[in-house]
Amino acid sequence: MPVRRARTVRTARAARTARTVRTARAARAARSARTAPSASVALVGALAAAAVAAATLVPPAVSAASAAETGTGTGHAGTRAAIEAAVRAGVPGVVAGARDRRGGWDGTTGLANTATGRERLPQDRFRVGSITKTFVATVLLQLEAEGKLGLDDTVDTWLPGLVRGNGHDGRRTTVRQLLNHTSGIYNYTGDSDFAEQVFGPGFFEHRYDTWQARELVAVAMRHKPEFAPGTGWSYSNTNYILAGMVIEEVTGRPYGREVERRILHPLKLTATSVPGTVAGMPSPSGRAYSKLSPDPAADTVHDVTELNPSAAGAAGEMISSTSDLQRFYRALLGGKLLPARQLKQMTETVPISPELPQHRYGLGLTRTTLSCGKEVWGHGGGIHGSSSEAVTTRDARHSLALNLNADWTGDPAAVVDAEFCRPSARATG
């Protein structure tokens, strides 16, 4: 069992990696039944969510009257219809933002808080889950550009002896393999005891527990690897917990401090944060809702907003807004954060699985081919009560970010498809 640090520490933070999970599930479909493919456009962390709890919050139906949009951009009627469809499917509220050559557009529909009736706002902040992975990969690539590490360094070079046990061997695993999920290292959020405590009946008892990165790695080391390093692909949150630890070893500072120093401050991403062990949400923000159960017949909805995100750590703890996420991905793909050589490496992809030919994975970045043939780059993210997507075209001229404040229903991929596959977008990018 993991060493417990604050309050039995076993799982709350997983909560977030937990739903970081929303889209990595899709990825995991490649591997086994554990992967319930989600319709999301990017792969997000992985974990099975399951939990039994007590409080009941049933979100009311949201009428079209609660829909709103702002900005100078035009031609987003399909995107608007897609977010409204998510609310009709049971999501309490959705916020989306897009930007293209015509300008910016923000669309909201539904409620941010089902108890007070407060509607979602364009500036709402939310947990972004595995979108965190792109920030982490960017920092590591910056460090490579500075000559401080090599992507083909072994994990053992920086974290000697940590990746060992049941067939795992950090001496045979590279930093690059962590970033593109070809390491074969077991995904700690797939551990049944961990899932029970973080996503299952233990969530409400342990939602405020603190996890250390080494504890999370230890959970993974209790299992056999999925395959030998470099011989397959399997989404693993453990890869990015380790990546965050490598950043700290190289720089002498926590990975979150490096993300702030190298990305958030230069880009002025004032709505984006690395919360660490802080369980609350910054303002403005709404609530996050989950059924805490994989059972589609479950009908009890819980408010899961507060939780200690250290269970996700570098695999999925960050908080942001649609505006900040778009600015980040546009800057990244536009070459403002990485030299050309490192950006080229980041966008060199590997296949995920025959079942998901439309998705390929780079270094903390997913390339997705949409129904109209257009390609977008970005990542998806999920955690308890929150499902997000953030993507842009390769030329960084057209971007979209969105959040659903529910994790059991809604189709973020449909929103992405609607935005990028409209006639004007296909013609102009």
N, C-alpha and C positions, 0 to 999 in steps of 0.2 A: 504494500500500500504506500502511497506517496507520503512523504514526511508532512505532517500537518503543521501549518504555521498559524496563523491567526485563526482562531476558532475552528478547530477540527478541520480546518482548511481543506476540505476535500474537493469541493467542487464548484462552488459558486461561479468562480470565474469561467469555468468551462462553459458556463452558461453562454458566454458570448462566443466563444469559439464554437460553441455549440451551434448557434445558428449560423455562425460563420458558415456554417454548415449548409445552408440552404442550397447552395449551388454546387458545392463540391460533391454533393450527392450525385448530381448528374454525372460528374466525372467518375465517381466511384461505380457507377453503373458498369463502367468498363471492367471493373474487377469482380464484382460479385453482387449478390442480392442485397448486400448492405447498402448499396447505392440506389436509393430510390431516386431516379433521375428527376430533376426538377426542370421546369421549362426555362430556367434561367439561362441568359446569354453567356454568362461567364461562370467559371467554376468557382465555387466558394468553398470554404472550409468544409469539413465533413463531420458529421456526428449524427447520430440518430437521436431524435428528441423523444423523450418519453417521460411523462411524469404525471403523478396524480396529485392533485392539490385540493384546496378547499375553496377559497373565494370565488365568487361567480360574477362575471362581468359580461353581459351579452350586448354587443354593440348594436345600436339601433340601425334600422335601414337608413341610408343616406339618400336624400333626394337630389335631383339635379340642381335644385336651388342653392345647394351648398358648394357648387362648383365655381371656380374663379380662375381668371388668367390675366397676366400682365405682360408688358414688354412690347418691343417694337417689331418682333418677328412675326411672320405670317406663315400660313400653310401648315399649321399644326393640328388641324381638325381631327385627323386620324389618331394622333397621339392623345388628344383630349378624349376621344371616344374610348381608347384603350384603358386610360386610367379610370374612367367612369365604369367601364366593364369590371375592373378589379373591385370597385366598391360594391357593385351589384353582386359580385361573387362572394362577398362577405368581409372584405378588408375594411376596417373602420375608416381609414383615410389614406390618401396618396398625395405625395408632392413630387413634381417633376420639373426639370428645367432643361432647356435646349438652347444651343447657339449655333448659327450658321451665317452665311454671307448676308442674310436679310436682317440679322440682329438677334437679340435675345428674347426668349419666351419662357414664362413660368406658368405652370398650371397646377392647381390644387383641387382636390375634391374630397368630401367626407370630413370626418372628425379627427382631431388630434387627441381629444379627451372625451370619451363617451360619457363620463360622469358629469362634466360641466357643460358639454356641448360646444366647447371651443373648436373652431374649424382649423384645418391645417393651413399653415402659412408658408410662402416661398422660402422664408429665411429659417425655417425650423431646422434644428440640428438633430442628428440621429446616429445611432451606432452603425458603423459601416462594415463590421465583420471582416471578412477576408480581403476586402479592398485594401486593408492594412498591408497585405503582402506586397503590393506594388511599391509602396513607400519603402519598405524594408529592402527589396531588391534594388531599388534606385540608389539607396545609400551604399550598399555593397559594391555596386558597379562604380560609383563615384570613388570609393576607396581603391578599387582596382585601377582606375584611371590615374590615381595619385601614386601608384606603385606600392601601396601599403599591404596588398594581398593579391593573390592570384585566384581566379575562378577555379583553376584546377588544383589548388592546394587541397590537401585532404582535410577532412573535418578534424582529424586527430592532430593536425599541425597546430590548430588553434584551441582545441578542446580535448587535450590528451586524456585518453581513457574513458571519456564520457559515453561514447557510443559503443557499448560492449554488452554482450549478453544475448543468449538464444540465437546466435548466428549474426547479430549485428556487429559491424566492425568499422569504426570511423577511420581506420587506416586504409580502407579500400573505397571510401566514399568521399566525393569532392564537394566543394562549395557549389559548383555549378549544378550538380545533381540534386542538391537541396532546393535550389531555386526553381528548377524545372520539373520537380517531382519524379525524378528517375532514380532516386536513391534506394528505393525499396524499403525505407525505414517505416516501421509500423506507425499508424496514425493513433496517437494517444487518446483521441476523443472516441475511438472505436472500442475502447476498453469497457466491458460491461459494468464493472464496479464504478468506474468514473462516470459513465453515462447515467447510472442509477442515481448517483448523488447529485449530478449537475443538471440532468434533463429529466430525471425521474422523480420518484416520491420524495427524494431528499432536497429538491430545489429550494423549497421555502425555508427549510432548516439551515441550509448551507449557502444561500445566495450571497452572503457577505464574507465568506471565507476567502483567505488569501492563499494563492499558490505561487510557489517559486518555480522559475524556469526549469531548474534541475529536477524538481519533483515531477514535472510533466514529462520530461525525458525519461525519468525512471519508470513511469507508467508504461511508456512505449517499449522499454527494454524488457519488460516481463513477457513480451510476445515475440514470436519469430518474425523476421522481415518478410515482406511480400514477395521479394525476389532479390537476386544478387544485384548490386549497384550497377546501373547503366543497362540493364537487360529488360526493362519494362517501364510502365508508367502507372503511378498510383498516387492520388492526391493524399497528402499527409500533412496535417497541421504541425506535426513534430518537426518537419523540415524547417519551418519558419521560426519555431521556438529556438532551434539550433542556430539559424541564421542571425537572429537577434543577439544570441550569446556571442557569436563570432564578432559581430560589430563591437560589442563591449570589450572583447579581448583585444581587438585591433586598436581601438581608440581610447580605451580607458574610461569611456563614458557609457551609460545605459543607451540602448538603441533608440529609445524615445527622445533622448536629448539630442542625438544626432539627427533624427528626423526633423525635430524642431529647428535645429541650427542650420541644416543644409537645405531644407525644403520649405517648411512652414513659414519661417521668418522671411527668407528671400522672396517668396511668392506672395507674401502678405495674406496667408490663408488663416485669417483671424477666427473663423468659425470651426477650425479643425484643431483637435487636441489628442494627446496620448494620455488617457486618464490614469493609467497605472492601477491603483487599488481603489480609486474613488468610485463609489457606487452610484452616485446621483448623476443627473444630466444638467448641462449648462442651459441657460436660457437664451433664446426661446426654444422650447422643445415641447413635444406632446408626450403621450404615453405609448408604451409598447405592449402589444397583446399577443397572448399565446394560448393554445389549448393544452400545451404541455403533454401531448400525446400523439403517437403515430397512428392512432385509430381514427379513420376518417369519419366514424360515426360519433366521435366525442363531441359534445355540444357545450361544455363549460369553457368559458373564455376567462383567462386570468390576466391581471395587470402584472407584467414582469419587468417593468421599467427599471427598477433599482436592482443592481447586481454588481458584484465585484468582478471587473473584467480581466483580472490577472490570470484567470483560467485560460484566457485566449492569448494574452500577451502579444508577442510579435506576430502571431498567426491571425489576430483579428480583433484587437481591442480598441481601435481608434473611433473617434466621433468626428462628423463633418457635416456639410450641407451640400445641396445640389450645386450651388454656385462655386464653392471651393473645389469640389471634386472635378468639375469641368475645367477649372483653371489649372488644376494639377495635371490632368491627363493631356490637356492641350499643350502645356509647357513641356511635358515629358516627350510626347511624340513630335513636338515641334523643335526638339533639339536644344531646349534651354536649360536642361538639367544634366545632360550627359554628353560627352564628346561623341562624335559620329561612330567611332569604333565600338564604344560601349553600348550605344543605342542599337547598333547592328546586332550585337550579341544578344541583347535583350529581346529582339524581335525575331531571332532564329528559333523556330518552333519545332516541337516534336508532336507526333500524333497522340491522341488520348486513348482512343479505342475505335474499333470498327463500328461500334454502335453509335458513336458520336463523331462522325466524319466532319461535321461542320465546325468542330472545335479543335484548335491546336494550342499548345501551351508553350510560351517562351520562358523568360526569366521573370516570374512574378507578373506575367501579362498574358492574357488570353486573346487569340485571334479567332473571331467568329464570322462565319459566312452566313449571311441572312437569306431569307427566302427568295429575295430578288437578286441574289448573287453578290451583293455588296459586302465588303469586309469592314468590320469594326474591331477596334482594339481596346481592351480595358480589363475590368474584373468585376465579379459579382461578390456580394458579401451578405452573410446572414448571421443572426444571433437571436437569442430569445426575443420574439416579438418584433423583429425588424428584418426586412429583406430589401437589399439595395442593388443597384446596377450603376456602373459609370463607364461610358465608352466614348470613343472618338474615332473619326476616320484617320487613316494613316497620315494624311497631310495636315491633321489637326485643325481642319477648317469647320468641321461639323461635330458637335458633341452633345451628349445627353447624360443626365444623371437623374435617378429617381429613387424613391423610398416608399415602401409599403409598411405600415405599422402593424403588420400581422405576419405570422410565419406559417400558417396552415392553408392559405388560399391565395389566389391572385396569380397573375402571370406576367412577371417583369419582362420576359422575352417578347411577349406580344406588344408591349409598349415600345421596346427597342425596334422591333420590326416595323411598327407603324410609323415611327419617326424617320427611319432611314430608307424605307422602301416606298415612300410616297413619291409620285412622279417627279416633282420638282427636285427632291433630294437625290433621286437616281440620276437626274440629268446634270446636276451641278455639284453634288457632294456637299 
